[in-house]
Amino acid sequence: TLDADEAGYTVEVKGAPQPLTINEKQFLASLPSSGTVQIQWSPRLEKLSGELVATCDTKLIATARVGTLQLQGLYTYGISQGHLKNLSIRLPEGLNVIQVTGADLLSWNVAGERDERMLEVELSRPQEKSYQLTLQAEQSLPEFPCAFSFPVPEPQSVIRANGVVLVGTDSAIKLLV
């Protein structure tokens, strides 16, 4: 039996089976009848989870077609601290979400009205290092020729968000950006 002065220690006995913890201060170990035995103890470390600190890198690909602008976005979250369990993306007015995909995706929902709409995503388990989310959306366009504001969905609750936008067409449409 090994007795510690205070609680919160981990004990390892090399050359013997794993010690049994009796209580916070006592450990029971079976020692071999011969050979060298080495006993190590150290403070038990608890993994702390702080407030979420995350960044988001976005890659948007927009395709202009007659009557619609189709948008595909890849959102890559980098998690420096904490756990990512829920995320939200502010949606521009007129942008309709078609599909949301990603690993461990539990549910997604668009909440709010007009220019205050948010895509709210819930994950089935917390993410600790990184996470990728794919968003497919579209916006109706008036008859050509037309001018419109380019819709950029904005990740929320991140310390930094940046990205790139690619705009193109697969038909005989002239784009001026």
Secondary structure, DSSP 8 states (H G I E B T S, - for coil): -EE-SSS-EEEEEETS---EE-SSSEEE----SSS--EEEEEE-------S-EEEEEEEEEEEEETTEEEEEEEEEEEEEES-EEEEEEEE-TTEEEEEEEETTEEEEEEES-GGGEEEEEEEEEEESSEEEEEEEEEEE--SSS--------EE-S-SEEEEEEEEEESSS-----
